[in-house]
Amino acid sequence: MTIYCLHEPRGSQVAQIDIHSTKRRLDDREELCPKCGAPPALEFGPPFSLEWLPGSDVLADFLWTQGGGGSPVLQLTVAEILARRFRGFEPAEVQMVEKPLLKRPACLSKRTRPRIWLPYEGPALRFLRVTTTVHLDENRSTGHFHRDCTVCGSRCFTPEGIEEHTVQYGPYRPGAELPDVAVDRPRRAGAGLFVRFCDLEGASVFSTHEWGGTLCTKPFRDFVVSSRYSNIEFWEYGEAL
């Protein structure tokens, strides 16, 4: 079964967010690993705090942090529908926060950079908290470990052959605008991230211990696409076998 990475669409004009959470240390280390420099292993959990970033005041079914990866925030109605049909995640409550010195202008003008202001007046939101994490099938997955430390046990995998969408810029010319050139690379046949289907235990949304993005199975992807939920793309990343 094909697996996909959840991602913000390229060129999205929707408001972006920062997500903050409680951090719980998973080992006894208090300092960076002396060999690889990795920080202590952490687990992120509730409560989750959401901070709006400047640049847009447009809302959608899915909202993302800068960079478009990780786990999204969903409108409550969408989160509840997905939670009734699929496993591997839970819709977690979010509390909205704002920098103390940030104040909504008394009069908004064309010069005011658009953003979502507090008090928030939009639809209720939930954070998609992934609850299923599995190990990669290292014999099948294509890529390399950019960290595989024998001292602290930290392991971080960089996949190769996955679907990618990037932007390249033309050569610089004084006084000329730099054209954006979209570069689309489909997943290479037989390449990408591989997990064992039995390890998912029925979960349709999951992450891996070795690579930190949010992944899903084809039924989840097909349902979201057919439901026409806004502001989400699915990039083909591998297989569950």
C-alpha positions in Angstrom: 0.0 0.0 0.0 1.3 3.4 -0.9 2.1 5.8 1.9 2.1 9.6 1.6 3.5 12.6 3.5 1.0 15.3 4.6 2.2 18.7 3.3 1.1 22.3 2.8 0.4 23.1 -0.9 3.1 25.0 -2.7 2.2 28.7 -3.0 -0.4 28.6 -0.3 -1.7 32.0 0.8 -3.3 30.6 4.0 -2.3 31.8 7.5 0.6 29.9 9.1 1.2 29.0 12.7 3.7 28.0 15.4 2.9 25.1 17.7 4.4 24.9 21.1 4.0 21.9 23.5 5.1 20.4 26.7 8.5 18.6 26.5 9.2 15.5 28.5 12.7 14.1 28.6 12.9 10.4 27.6 16.4 9.7 29.0 18.7 10.9 31.8 20.9 13.1 29.7 20.9 16.8 30.4 23.6 17.9 27.9 24.3 17.4 24.2 25.8 14.0 23.3 29.6 14.3 23.3 29.9 12.2 20.2 27.2 13.4 17.8 25.9 16.6 19.5 22.3 15.4 19.7 20.2 16.9 22.4 18.4 14.7 25.0 15.5 12.7 23.6 12.2 14.5 24.1 8.6 13.6 23.9 6.1 16.4 22.9 2.7 16.4 24.4 -0.2 18.5 25.6 -1.1 21.2 26.3 -0.5 22.6 22.8 -0.2 26.3 22.2 -0.9 27.9 18.9 0.7 31.2 17.8 -0.4 32.9 14.6 2.3 34.2 12.2 2.1 37.4 10.2 1.5 37.3 6.4 -2.0 36.1 5.9 -5.5 36.2 7.6 -6.9 33.5 5.4 -8.2 30.3 7.1 -8.6 26.8 5.6 -9.4 23.3 6.6 -5.7 22.5 7.3 -3.2 25.0 8.8 0.6 24.5 8.8 3.8 25.7 10.5 6.4 27.5 8.3 7.9 25.0 5.9 4.6 23.1 5.4 5.6 19.9 7.1 5.0 18.3 10.5 1.5 17.8 11.8 -1.2 20.2 10.8 -4.0 22.0 12.8 -7.5 21.2 11.5 -10.9 22.8 11.8 -12.8 20.9 14.5 -15.5 19.7 12.1 -12.9 18.1 9.8 -10.9 16.6 12.7 -14.0 14.9 14.1 -15.0 13.4 10.8 -11.5 12.1 10.2 -11.2 10.7 13.8 -14.4 8.7 13.3 -13.1 7.0 10.2 -9.4 6.6 10.8 -6.9 5.7 13.5 -3.4 6.7 14.5 -4.0 10.2 15.7 -6.2 12.2 18.0 -7.6 15.8 17.7 -5.9 17.6 20.5 -7.1 20.9 21.9 -5.0 24.0 21.3 -4.8 27.2 23.3 -4.0 30.4 21.4 -1.2 32.6 22.6 0.2 35.9 21.5 3.4 37.8 22.2 2.8 40.2 25.1 3.8 43.3 23.1 1.7 42.4 20.1 -1.4 44.5 19.9 -4.1 44.7 17.3 -4.0 48.2 15.6 -7.0 50.4 16.4 -7.4 51.0 12.7 -6.3 48.5 10.1 -5.0 49.9 6.8 -3.4 48.6 3.6 0.0 49.0 5.3 -1.0 46.7 8.1 0.5 43.3 7.5 -2.3 40.8 7.4 -2.5 38.2 10.3 -5.0 36.5 12.6 -5.5 38.6 15.7 -6.6 37.6 19.1 -9.3 37.4 20.4 -9.8 34.7 17.7 -13.2 34.8 15.9 -12.8 31.8 13.5 -14.0 28.2 13.7 -12.7 25.9 16.5 -9.4 24.2 15.8 -7.6 21.0 16.8 -4.0 19.8 16.5 -3.5 16.5 14.7 -1.5 14.7 17.3 0.0 11.5 15.9 -0.3 8.6 18.3 1.2 5.8 16.2 4.9 5.6 15.6 6.6 2.6 13.9 10.1 1.7 12.8 11.3 1.9 9.2 12.1 -1.3 7.3 15.8 -0.4 7.0 16.5 -3.1 4.5 14.0 -1.7 2.0 14.0 2.0 2.7 16.3 4.1 0.4 18.4 6.8 1.9 21.0 7.2 4.7 21.3 7.9 8.4 22.8 11.3 8.8 22.9 10.5 12.5 23.4 7.0 13.9 25.1 7.4 17.2 26.4 4.5 19.2 26.8 6.6 22.3 23.3 8.1 22.9 21.3 6.0 20.4 20.1 8.9 18.4 19.2 8.0 14.8 17.9 10.3 12.0 17.2 9.0 8.5 17.3 11.1 5.3 15.1 9.4 2.6 16.0 9.4 -1.0 13.8 8.8 -4.0 10.7 10.3 -2.5 8.4 12.7 -4.3 9.8 16.2 -4.0 8.6 19.7 -5.0 11.1 22.5 -4.7 11.8 26.0 -6.1 14.9 27.1 -8.0 15.9 30.6 -8.7 17.3 32.0 -11.9 20.7 33.7 -12.2 20.9 37.1 -10.5 20.8 40.1 -12.7 20.9 43.7 -11.2 17.5 45.3 -11.4 15.8 42.2 -12.6 13.3 40.1 -10.7 14.4 36.5 -9.9 12.0 34.0 -11.6 10.7 31.1 -9.5 11.1 27.8 -11.3 9.1 24.9 -9.8 10.9 21.6 -9.8 8.8 18.5 -9.4 10.4 15.1 -8.9 8.0 12.1 -8.7 8.9 9.2 -6.4 11.4 6.9 -8.0 10.1 3.4 -8.6 10.9 1.1 -5.7 12.4 3.9 -3.6 11.4 5.8 -0.5 10.3 5.0 3.0 9.1 1.4 3.7 7.3 0.2 6.8 5.7 -3.1 7.8 1.9 -3.0 7.3 1.4 -5.2 10.4 3.2 -2.7 12.6 0.6 0.0 11.8 -2.1 -2.2 13.6 -4.9 -0.5 11.7 -3.5 3.1 11.9 -4.0 5.3 8.8 -1.9 8.2 10.1 1.5 7.6 11.7 5.1 8.7 12.0 8.4 6.8 12.2 11.1 6.7 14.9 13.8 7.3 12.3 12.1 10.1 10.3 9.9 12.7 11.8 7.3 13.7 9.2 3.5 12.9 9.3 2.6 10.0 7.0 -0.6 8.4 6.0 -2.0 5.4 4.0 -3.8 5.6 0.7 -7.3 5.3 2.1 -6.8 8.4 4.3 -5.3 10.3 1.4 -8.2 9.3 -0.9 -10.9 10.3 1.6 -9.3 13.8 2.2 -8.9 14.4 -1.5 -12.5 13.2 -2.3 -13.9 15.4 0.5 -12.1 18.4 -1.1 -10.6 19.6 2.2 -8.6 22.7 1.6 -4.9 23.5 2.0 -3.3 20.0 2.0 -1.2 18.0 -0.5 0.0 14.4 -0.3 3.5 13.6 -1.6 4.2 9.9 -2.4 6.9 8.7 0.0 6.9 4.9 0.0 5.1 1.7 0.8 3.6 -0.2 3.7 4.2 -3.9 2.9 
